[in-house]
Structures are given as structure tokens and as C-alpha cells.
């Protein structure tokens, strides 16, 4: 069980949502005994405490909460700055696929990126929020795009194991 807590903790990234950050079930910007109480009161149900977005409040959610227990949410909003620059993109060793040739120079603008990974459950939560706000749409093939733009965010069909996020016509969720 200890390895589960460590593995889940390593993969966490908290972003602004209705709960403040992952594990903050009462919205006080701290992950503490009140949040643990809420999770335990809802253990075995889908009500309150579903931190991994699978529809159940279970051991996985408890592991997530315990991995960030007593951590202020402010510590989770850590970003790293990536400077603008140029790099050689493509396969330098001729072992790749045809679309990796020829090696070519690419310039990127500076950007910030979160230093913690985003779980599929957190991404599904974001997609539900963005759908409610009207900033994304799902096309007939299950591809999620930004409204008015043809930029794919993810594919939501069961056959797509890389995404593991499904759309049932009303809500995004994670395939177990």
C-alpha cells in the first residue's frame, strides 16, 4: 500500500478547480483531517471524495489524499519556465518512422509548464468544466476540440487506450 501512495503522489498535479486542488474536498486550500473525514464518510460511494475521476470513492482516492496530506494547495501550483529557442526535431539515428524525417530546426516561443503530471481523472475533470463553460466540443468521431478551432485535445473512444477518457454524451470519465 505504501508504494501505491508513493506512485500516486508522484503523478499528482493540482490545478484550479471547484475543490481548490486535488485532495482539498472542502475548499479551504489545505489537505487535512477535514478532507480525510469527507472522503471516509463517502467511501464506497461515488459521492464526494472521488479524486481519480473513476466514479467511485475507494482505496485509490484514499491513496491520493494521503500522498498529499498536510500539504498546502499553494505548493501545488508550481510552474517551470521553458525559454524560447531552437532545436533539431526528428530522428537523428534513422531508427524512427517516416514522419520523423528529415531532421529539421524548430523554434518554440517561451512558455510555462506545470512540474507535476496531470492524472487522467484530473484531465477528465478539466474537460467536464470546459464543456460546461462551452470552450470545447466533441465531434462525431469522439475527438475533443476547442470550439471554433480544429485542434484535437484527446480522443474519447473506448478503443483508444492512450487516452482512457470516454464521453457518454454528457460527462467525461476515465476508463478503469
N, C-alpha and C positions, 0 to 999 in steps of 0.2 A: 504494500500500500504506500509505503514511503516513496518508492520510485514513481508511482502514479502521481503523487503530489509534486515531485520534482519535475517530471516531464510536463505536466500540465502548467506548472508555474513558468517554465522556460518558454512556453508557447504563447503566453498571455500578452496582449496589447490592449490597453484601455483607451477608449475614445469617448467623446461626449455622447451620452445617451440619456434616456429617461432615468437611469439609475445613477448617473454620475460617472462611475467606472465599474468594470466587472467586479462583482462581489459586494458592491455598495447597494444593498437591496432597499435601504430606507432613505437613500439620497442625502446623507449627511456628510459626504466626502471622506468617509472613513470606513474601513472594513474591520468590523469589531464584533463584540458579543451580540449586539442587537441584530446584525445581519445574520449571524450564525443561528440565532433564535428563529428568525423568519424562515431561513432555509429548513431548519429541522422541523418547524411547525408544518411545513408544506412537503416534507419528504414523502416520496411515493405518489405524489400528485403532479399535475402539470401547472399548478397554481403557485406563483411566486417562488423564486429560487432556481429557475431553470437557466443556469449560466452558460451552458454549452449549446443551447438552442435546439435540443433534440426532442422537446415536448414533455420531458419528464424531469422531476426534481429527484436526483438519485446520487449514487456514490461519486460519479464523475463531477457533478456540481459541487459536492462537498469537498472533493479534492481541489477544485479550482479555488473555492473560497478559502480553504485552509492554506493554500500556497501563497495567498496574498494577505492573510490575516494580520491585522495591526499595521497595515501599510496605508499611509495617506494617499488618496487619489492623485494628489498633486505630483507624486513621484512617478506616476504612470504616463504623464504627458511629455515624455522626453523625446526630443527630435534631434536628429543629426543633420547637419548641413552638408550637402554634396556640392562642391564648387563646379562652375561651368568648365567645360573642357572638351577635348577631342580624344577619341580613342579609335583603335583599329578594330572594327567589328567583322566577325566571320571566323571561319575555321582556318587556323594557321598551319595545321598539321595534316590536312587532306584526309581526315577521318570522318568528317561530318556528312550531312545531307546536302543535296544540290542547292538548296536555298541558302546555304551558308557561304556560298562563293559568289563573286570574288570577295576577298577581304577588302574592306573599304573604310575610309575615315568617316566617323560620325561625330557631329558636335552636339552636345547637350547643354541646355541652359542650367543654371544653378537651381537646386530645389532642396526642400527639407523632406526627410522621411523618418517615420517612427522607428525607434531602435528595437521595438518588440514586435513579434509576429502577431498577425490578426488570425484568430481561430475562425473556422467555417461558421460556427454559431454566431460569433460577433459580426461576421460579414453578412449573414442572413438577417440579423437584427438591423444592420445598416440598410440593407435592401428593402426591408419592410418599412422602415422610416422614410426612405427616399421614395418609395412607391406611394405612401400616404401623402407625401409632400408634392407628388406629381412631377418629380425630376427624372424618373426612369420609366421605361415601359418594357413589356415582354412581347416579342413578336411571335408569330405562329409557330416558329421553329424552337421556341423556348429560349431564345437568345435575349439577354437583358441588355438594353442600350440606354444611353442618355436621351431624353426627349429632344427631338429635332436634330440629333446627330447620329451618325452611323458608326459609333464606337462601341464595340462589344465589351461588356463588363464581365459577363460569365454566361455559361450555358446551363440551363436548368432542367435537363432531361435526365432520367434515371440511367441512361446508357453512358453518361459522361462521368466516369469515375474521378476525373481530375477535379471537378467542381464539387461534387457531393451536395450541391444545393438544388432543391427542387422548388417548383412553383405549381401550386394546385389551383391557380386561378384567383386566389385571394390572399395567400400567405406564402412566404418563402420559409423553408425549413431545411434541416440538414439530414441527409440520408445516413442512417446508422451503419 
